[in-house]
């Protein structure tokens, strides 16, 4: 039964996500709306250092965070010795330990020498120094040997991280040729860590539908679906593809990582009974890349109206920034990293003397070094008092919170996945009726130009960015008027997306019994409390 108490029971959905749920508005909204529609929802995520609880509820959906030990991930980072550098230490950790150990030994020898000089003890200083010569010579030779091996370790790691190096490309190509889509098992065995952490929790819930968010959970969900069917249940699998794996930026220190994720996704892409994704462009690309029989459905990550049980504790963006209504404020909402382009907003501030920036991001004043770096750069430019780092608000508060700004900025760089969709903040800015300043990434630039809701600038071009900002601040009413066009925002609501997702679920399970009772599932003896 949903939170309104009127919707009949439809089935049990187990949603999987490879994060701590907090900050992931898409999975939060999907869990809540599915529960409101009558599905019994369990959302399984990953406990991390910032998690303050392992279990809580989002409406009628229950969230459970699982601990995911990652020994296979660690073994990949600190791999064993290589014939390329046979004298390298087995790991960078071991190298750092040996360097520090020899420094401590040298410090001890120095202490003994000066102690003899200060305290004397009847032994002439020259005698004491002479007695130490063998130990000092041995320590010096050992220090040189340790530094050499530590250098070999550093050079080995640098070589292993070079995607162009022949000895890196050779094993990747060899495993791909030998195992095809199964090659991820050799290229990134750390993907097994997710499987081993999630499998018991999924199996214990006996789901009717497994909803796997993004690519890491695709394989976990596919294997859980196969185990369920082997046990006689008719469990269905939905893959919610948030991005195109082939368009992800690889990891600078590990050339094996991206080929592994691509192979992993390719192996399991044929298993889902239904696929949904975030845009029509990505739906077409997924169908073509993975040979899917049907075009994936589209579920935009659109804003959600406040739920009925939402508390009236709305924060005020301008109060948090310490500015009045006349002060122009540009807002950026979301993760801060180099490819998101936030640096340009700070670099442009000297050319925009009245403007303040509000960065709404995860842990802005805690362990988020990237957002702190933006503030440090602002201080260097003499504009530190005009940059404000603000924390995330609840996902249903985002739109009214952002609406206090004068414009929303999306300074994103050109990356394959950045070209494919109207990202979350674009839709949030739209519902906040903000003029949008967006870089010339394909889908968002085309939309902004077609609707008239914003200005487009050349990505990474500070001068053109300043031009776009000045344009929207000079005549904000012109851009806000775009939102008055009938039908523009109606399709960009979460309520519309929730109906589409509910239809996917219902079509997979077919017509439910008229009385709305749950079909009996073999082996389902788990009774879980619905108490908050």
C-alpha positions in Angstrom: 0.0 0.0 0.0 1.3 3.5 -0.8 1.6 6.3 1.7 -1.9 7.6 0.9 -3.3 4.2 2.0 -5.5 3.8 -1.1 -3.3 2.1 -3.6 -3.4 -1.7 -3.7 -0.3 -3.8 -3.4 1.4 -4.5 -6.7 4.7 -6.3 -5.9 8.1 -6.0 -4.3 10.7 -3.9 -5.9 14.4 -4.0 -4.9 16.3 -1.0 -6.2 20.1 -1.2 -6.3 22.5 1.8 -6.4 26.3 2.0 -6.0 26.3 5.1 -3.7 25.1 6.2 -0.3 21.7 7.4 -1.6 22.1 10.8 -0.1 22.6 13.3 -2.9 21.2 10.9 -5.6 17.8 12.6 -6.2 16.9 10.2 -9.1 16.9 7.0 -6.9 15.3 8.8 -4.0 12.4 10.0 -6.2 12.0 6.7 -7.9 11.8 4.9 -4.6 9.3 7.2 -3.1 7.0 7.4 -6.1 7.1 3.7 -6.6 6.1 3.1 -3.0 3.3 5.7 -3.4 2.0 3.8 -6.4 1.6 0.6 -4.3 4.9 -1.2 -4.8 6.8 -2.5 -1.7 10.2 -0.8 -2.2 13.6 -1.6 -0.7 16.5 0.6 -1.8 19.9 -1.0 -1.3 22.9 1.3 -1.4 26.4 1.5 -0.1 27.4 2.6 3.4 30.3 5.1 3.3 32.2 7.3 5.7 29.5 10.0 5.5 26.6 7.7 6.2 25.0 8.4 9.6 22.6 5.5 9.5 22.3 2.1 7.8 18.5 2.2 7.5 15.9 4.8 7.1 12.7 5.5 5.0 11.9 7.7 2.1 8.2 7.9 2.3 7.1 4.2 2.4 10.3 3.0 0.8 12.9 1.4 3.0 16.6 2.3 2.5 19.3 -0.1 3.6 23.0 0.7 3.2 25.4 -2.2 2.9 29.0 -2.4 3.8 31.1 -3.1 0.7 34.7 -4.3 1.6 36.9 -3.7 -1.4 40.0 -5.9 -1.2 39.9 -6.7 -4.9 39.9 -3.0 -5.6 42.9 -2.5 -3.4 44.9 -5.3 -5.0 44.4 -3.6 -8.4 45.8 -0.3 -7.2 48.9 -1.9 -5.5 49.8 -4.6 -7.9 52.7 -6.9 -7.5 56.2 -6.4 -8.9 56.7 -6.2 -12.6 59.5 -7.4 -15.0 59.6 -3.8 -16.2 60.9 -2.7 -12.8 61.9 -5.9 -10.9 63.5 -3.9 -8.0 60.4 -1.9 -7.3 58.6 -2.5 -4.0 55.5 -4.6 -4.1 53.3 -1.6 -3.4 53.6 2.2 -3.0 52.6 1.7 0.6 55.6 -0.6 1.2 57.9 1.9 -0.5 56.7 4.8 1.7 57.2 2.6 4.8 60.8 1.7 3.9 61.7 5.4 3.1 60.3 6.5 6.4 61.9 3.7 8.3 65.4 4.5 7.0 64.9 8.2 7.8 64.1 7.1 11.4 67.2 5.0 11.5 69.4 8.0 10.4 67.7 10.2 12.9 68.5 7.7 15.7 72.2 7.7 14.6 72.3 11.4 14.7 70.7 11.6 18.1 73.3 9.2 19.5 76.1 11.3 18.0 74.9 14.6 19.4 74.1 13.0 22.8 77.7 11.9 23.1 78.8 15.4 22.4 76.5 17.0 24.9 76.7 14.5 27.7 80.2 13.4 27.2 80.5 10.5 29.6 84.4 10.5 29.5 84.6 9.4 25.9 86.3 11.9 23.6 84.0 13.2 20.8 86.4 12.0 18.1 86.3 8.5 19.5 82.5 8.5 19.5 82.3 9.7 15.9 84.9 7.2 14.8 82.9 4.3 16.5 79.8 5.4 14.6 81.5 5.4 11.2 80.5 1.8 10.2 76.9 2.3 11.3 76.7 5.7 9.5 78.2 4.3 6.3 75.8 1.3 6.3 72.8 3.6 6.9 73.9 5.9 4.1 74.2 2.9 1.7 70.9 1.5 2.8 69.2 4.9 2.4 70.5 5.2 -1.2 69.2 1.6 -1.9 65.8 2.4 -0.5 65.5 5.6 -2.4 66.4 3.9 -5.6 63.8 1.1 -5.0 61.2 3.7 -4.1 62.0 5.6 -7.3 61.6 2.4 -9.2 58.2 1.9 -7.6 57.1 5.4 -8.6 58.4 5.0 -12.1 56.6 1.6 -12.4 53.3 3.1 -11.2 53.7 5.9 -13.8 54.4 3.4 -16.5 51.4 1.3 -15.5 49.2 4.3 -15.7 50.2 5.3 -19.2 47.4 4.2 -21.6 49.7 4.5 -24.6 52.4 2.2 -23.2 52.7 -1.0 -25.2 53.0 -3.2 -22.1 49.7 -1.8 -20.9 47.9 -2.1 -24.1 49.1 -5.6 -24.8 47.4 -7.4 -21.8 44.2 -5.4 -22.3 44.0 -6.4 -26.0 45.0 -9.9 -25.1 42.2 -10.4 -22.5 39.7 -8.7 -24.7 40.6 -11.0 -27.6 40.6 -14.1 -25.4 37.5 -13.4 -23.2 35.5 -10.7 -25.1 32.9 -9.2 -22.8 34.0 -11.5 -20.0 37.4 -9.8 -19.9 36.4 -7.4 -17.1 37.1 -10.4 -14.7 40.8 -10.0 -15.4 40.9 -6.2 -16.1 38.9 -5.1 -13.0 38.2 -7.9 -10.5 37.1 -5.3 -8.1 33.7 -5.4 -9.7 33.1 -8.6 -7.8 33.3 -6.7 -4.5 29.8 -5.2 -5.3 28.4 -8.7 -6.1 29.7 -10.3 -2.9 28.3 -7.4 -0.8 24.8 -7.2 -2.3 23.9 -10.8 -3.2 22.6 -12.1 0.2 20.6 -8.9 0.8 18.9 -9.1 -2.6 18.2 -12.9 -2.3 16.7 -12.4 1.2 14.1 -10.0 -0.1 12.7 -12.3 -2.9 12.0 -9.4 -5.2 9.4 -9.4 -8.0 11.4 -6.7 -9.8 15.0 -5.8 -9.4 15.7 -2.2 -10.5 19.5 -1.8 -11.2 20.7 1.8 -11.3 23.6 2.5 -13.6 26.2 0.0 -14.9 27.8 -1.4 -11.7 24.5 -2.6 -10.4 23.5 -4.1 -13.8 25.7 -7.2 -13.4 24.7 -7.5 -9.7 21.0 -7.3 -10.7 21.4 -9.7 -13.6 23.0 -12.4 -11.5 20.3 -11.9 -8.7 17.6 -12.3 -11.4 19.1 -15.5 -12.7 19.4 -17.0 -9.1 15.8 -16.1 -8.5 14.6 -17.7 -11.7 16.7 -20.8 -11.0 14.8 -21.0 -7.7 11.5 -21.0 -9.5 10.5 -17.3 -9.2 9.6 -15.0 -12.1 11.7 -12.1 -11.0 12.1 -9.3 -13.6 15.1 -7.0 -14.2 15.0 -3.3 -15.0 18.2 -1.5 -16.0 18.2 2.3 -15.3 21.1 3.5 -17.5 22.1 6.9 -16.2 24.9 7.4 -18.7 26.8 5.9 -21.6 29.6 3.8 -20.2 31.7 4.2 -23.4 31.6 8.0 -22.9 32.9 8.0 -19.4 36.3 9.5 -18.7 38.7 6.7 -17.8 40.9 6.8 -14.7 44.2 8.5 -15.1 46.0 5.9 -12.9 44.5 2.8 -14.4 44.2 2.3 -18.1 42.4 -1.1 -17.5 39.5 0.5 -15.7 37.4 1.9 -18.6 37.8 -1.2 -20.9 36.7 -3.3 -17.9 33.5 -1.3 -17.3 32.7 -1.3 -21.0 33.1 -5.1 -21.2 31.1 -5.6 -18.0 28.2 -3.5 -19.3 28.3 -5.3 -22.6 28.1 -8.7 -21.0 25.0 -8.0 -19.0 23.2 -5.5 -21.3 21.1 -8.3 -22.8 19.7 -9.6 -19.5 17.2 -6.8 -18.5 13.5 -7.4 -19.2 13.2 -3.6 -19.6 15.7 -0.7 -20.0 15.0 2.9 -19.1 17.4 5.9 -19.5 17.6 9.7 -19.2 17.1 10.9 -22.8 16.0 9.9 -26.2 19.5 10.4 -27.6 21.0 8.0 -25.0 18.1 5.5 -25.6 19.0 5.4 -29.3 22.8 5.0 -28.5 22.2 2.2 -26.0 20.0 0.3 -28.4 22.6 0.6 -31.2 25.6 -0.2 -29.0 24.1 -3.2 -27.2 21.8 -4.5 -29.9 18.7 -4.1 -27.7 15.5 -5.5 -29.1 13.5 -2.4 -28.0 14.3 1.2 -27.6 14.8 2.0 -23.9 12.1 4.1 -22.3 12.9 7.6 -21.2 12.6 8.7 -17.5 13.9 12.2 -17.1 15.5 13.1 -13.8 12.9 15.9 -13.4 12.1 17.8 -10.2 9.6 16.4 -7.8 6.8 18.3 -6.1 7.1 18.4 -2.2 5.6 15.2 -0.7 2.6 15.5 1.6 4.7 14.8 4.6 7.4 17.3 3.8 8.4 19.6 6.8 8.2 23.3 6.3 11.9 24.0 6.9 12.9 25.6 3.6 16.3 27.2 3.7 16.8 30.6 2.0 19.6 30.8 -0.5 20.1 34.6 -0.2 20.2 34.4 3.6 22.8 31.7 3.5 24.9 33.9 1.1 24.3 37.0 3.2 23.0 39.1 0.3 19.9 41.2 -0.3 17.4 41.0 -3.1 19.2 43.5 -5.3 22.5 41.6 -5.4 22.8 39.4 -8.5 23.4 35.8 -7.6 24.4 33.0 -10.0 23.8 29.5 -8.8 25.5 26.2 -9.6 23.9 23.0 -8.2 25.6 19.7 -8.3 29.0 17.9 -8.1 32.1 20.0 -8.5 34.9 18.4 -10.6 37.2 19.7 -13.4 34.9 18.5 -16.2 31.9 20.3 -14.8 33.7 23.6 -15.6 33.0 25.5 -12.3 36.4 27.1 -12.4 35.3 29.4 -15.2 32.6 30.9 -12.9 35.3 32.0 -10.4 37.8 33.2 -13.0 35.1 35.5 -14.5 34.2 37.2 -11.2 36.7 40.1 -11.6 34.8 41.0 -14.9 31.4 40.8 -13.1 32.0 43.1 -10.1 28.5 42.9 -8.5 27.9 39.2 -9.0 27.9 36.6 -6.2 28.3 32.8 -6.8 26.4 30.1 -4.9 27.8 26.6 -5.3 25.3 24.1 -3.9 27.2 20.9 -3.6 27.9 17.8 -1.4 30.0 18.5 1.8 31.0 22.0 0.7 32.9 22.9 3.8 34.1 19.5 4.9 36.1 17.0 2.8 35.3 18.4 -0.6 38.7 19.5 -1.7 37.5 20.6 -5.2 34.9 23.1 -3.9 37.5 24.4 -1.4 39.9 24.9 -4.2 37.3 27.1 -6.0 37.1 29.3 -2.8 40.9 29.4 -2.6 41.2 30.6 -6.2 38.5 33.2 -5.5 40.6 34.5 -2.6 43.6 34.7 -4.8 41.6 36.8 -7.3 40.4 39.1 -4.5 36.7 38.0 -4.8 36.6 35.4 -2.0 33.8 37.4 -0.3 31.5 36.8 -3.3 31.8 33.0 -3.5 29.5 30.9 -1.2 29.7 27.2 -0.7 26.3 25.9 0.3 25.2 22.3 1.2 22.6 20.2 -0.6 19.0 20.6 0.4 16.3 17.9 0.3 15.5 16.9 -3.3 12.0 18.3 -3.2 13.4 21.6 -1.8 15.8 22.2 -4.7 13.5 24.1 -7.0 12.2 26.7 -4.5 15.7 27.0 -3.0 17.3 27.8 -6.4 14.5 30.1 -7.4 16.0 32.9 -5.2 19.0 33.2 -7.6 19.0 35.4 -10.7 20.3 32.7 -13.1 21.5 29.1 -13.1 24.8 28.1 -14.6 25.9 24.9 -16.4 29.5 25.5 -17.5 30.1 21.8 -18.4 32.9 20.8 -20.7 32.6 18.8 -23.9 32.6 15.1 -22.9 30.6 12.4 -24.7 28.1 11.9 -21.9 27.7 15.7 -21.4 26.3 16.0 -25.0 23.5 13.5 -24.6 20.8 14.7 -22.2 19.1 17.5 -20.3 20.9 16.9 -17.0 19.2 17.2 -13.6 20.3 20.8 -12.9 18.9 22.0 -16.3 15.5 20.7 -15.4 15.8 22.1 -11.8 16.7 25.5 -13.1 13.8 25.4 -15.5 11.3 24.7 -12.8 12.8 27.4 -10.7 12.2 29.6 -13.7 15.7 30.8 -13.9 17.5 32.1 -16.9 20.1 29.5 -17.8 23.7 30.1 -18.8 24.9 26.9 -20.4 28.0 25.8 -22.4 27.6 24.7 -26.0 27.1 21.0 -25.2 24.7 19.6 -27.8 21.4 18.7 -26.2 21.2 21.5 -23.6 22.5 24.2 -26.0 19.9 23.2 -28.6 17.1 23.2 -26.0 18.1 26.6 -24.5 18.2 28.2 -28.0 14.9 26.6 -29.1 13.0 27.7 -26.0 14.7 31.0 -25.4 15.2 30.2 -21.7 18.9 31.0 -21.7 22.2 32.0 -23.3 24.8 29.6 -24.7 28.5 30.2 -24.5 31.6 28.4 -25.8 32.7 25.9 -23.3 35.9 26.9 -21.4 35.8 30.4 -23.0 35.8 33.0 -20.1 35.1 36.0 -22.4 32.1 34.3 -24.0 30.9 33.2 -20.6 31.0 36.8 -19.3 29.0 37.9 -22.4 26.3 35.3 -21.7 26.0 36.2 -18.0 25.8 39.9 -18.8 23.0 39.2 -21.3 20.8 37.3 -18.9 21.4 39.7 -16.0 20.6 42.7 -18.3 17.1 41.3 -19.3 16.1 38.4 -17.1 12.4 38.8 -17.8 13.0 38.0 -21.5 14.4 34.6 -20.5 11.8 33.9 -17.8 9.1 34.5 -20.3 10.0 31.2 -22.0 8.5 29.3 -19.1 5.1 30.8 -19.7 4.8 28.8 -23.0 2.1 26.1 -22.6 3.4 22.6 -22.2 7.1 23.5 -21.7 7.4 22.5 -18.1 4.5 20.0 -17.8 6.5 17.1 -19.4 9.6 18.0 -17.3 8.0 17.0 -14.0 8.8 13.9 -11.9 5.2 13.0 -11.6 5.1 12.4 -15.4 8.3 10.3 -15.2 6.9 8.3 -12.2 3.9 7.3 -14.3 6.2 6.1 -17.1 8.3 4.1 -14.6 5.1 2.6 -13.0 3.9 1.5 -16.4 7.2 -0.3 -17.0 6.8 -2.2 -13.8 3.2 -3.1 -14.4 3.8 -4.3 -17.9 6.6 -6.6 -16.7 4.4 -8.3 -14.1 1.2 -8.2 -16.2 -2.3 -7.7 -14.8 -2.4 -8.0 -11.0 -5.2 -9.7 -9.2 -8.3 -7.6 -8.8 -8.1 -7.6 -5.0 -4.6 -6.2 -5.2 -3.1 -8.9 -3.0 0.4 -10.0 -3.6 0.9 -13.2 -5.6 2.5 -15.9 -3.5 6.2 -16.1 -4.1 8.0 -19.5 -3.5 10.2 -19.3 -0.4 9.1 -15.8 0.5 8.9 -16.0 4.3 10.4 -12.7 5.1 8.0 -10.3 6.8 9.4 -6.8 7.2 8.0 -4.1 9.4 6.5 -1.0 7.7 7.0 1.1 10.8 9.0 4.3 10.2 
